[in-house]
């Protein structure tokens, strides 16, 4: 006898049946509720912050050596791994739009970041940040697609890309970076929560964990640029940031190269008897 039949036959159990169904519905929709809740709270918090202008001291990186005629040599050439990883991903994964956009963003980051570091200023910084917004939007759509809903993730890609582009145009128009910072950091927060509340559909979760740890390491290198360079004047923190971020992309590439669909076995209807 089904739960619905029991609920009809025994009205006294109706409330219990409704409660069970409500819990099941909430559990099945938990990833969506978490995602939407985090988005609403983070965007609301963003409105409470004052406008964030571009700090011009950001362009003054620790290592400004010119080698072989290339200004800021190590900050420029350390972007080459992005080109390699992006090219490999574009060659191998072309069928899924979100995956294609991610590796396109990685590849273009190698170009845009090199262009920026050749001559650091606000105008060239736009071309550094643009391909990164492509990658951030695509990563968010990919995780939603795999952890929440394939249809939702596929649809999410396009508004995520639009918001990313708008955040950069908003910075150029009014000099406010709040929305761009949200575009950069919201996917990371959302991914962590979705990994906690939703089971994987593919093997290879360890690659995502490694990518997350490497990305955090890259941000640490970014904020300790001068301290690291002053330790021996070999490489700066920002150069190491590029290498750590590229290794993050390698971990994600390996995930797509090695993942396999997780097949959930059907449970027996009765103990000791297969349905």
Helices and strands as residue ranges (DSSP letters): H 3-9, G 11-13, H 14-28, H 30-48, G 56-59, H 73-77, H 80-92, H 97-118, H 122-147, H 150-174, H 178-197, H 205-223, H 225-232, H 237-258
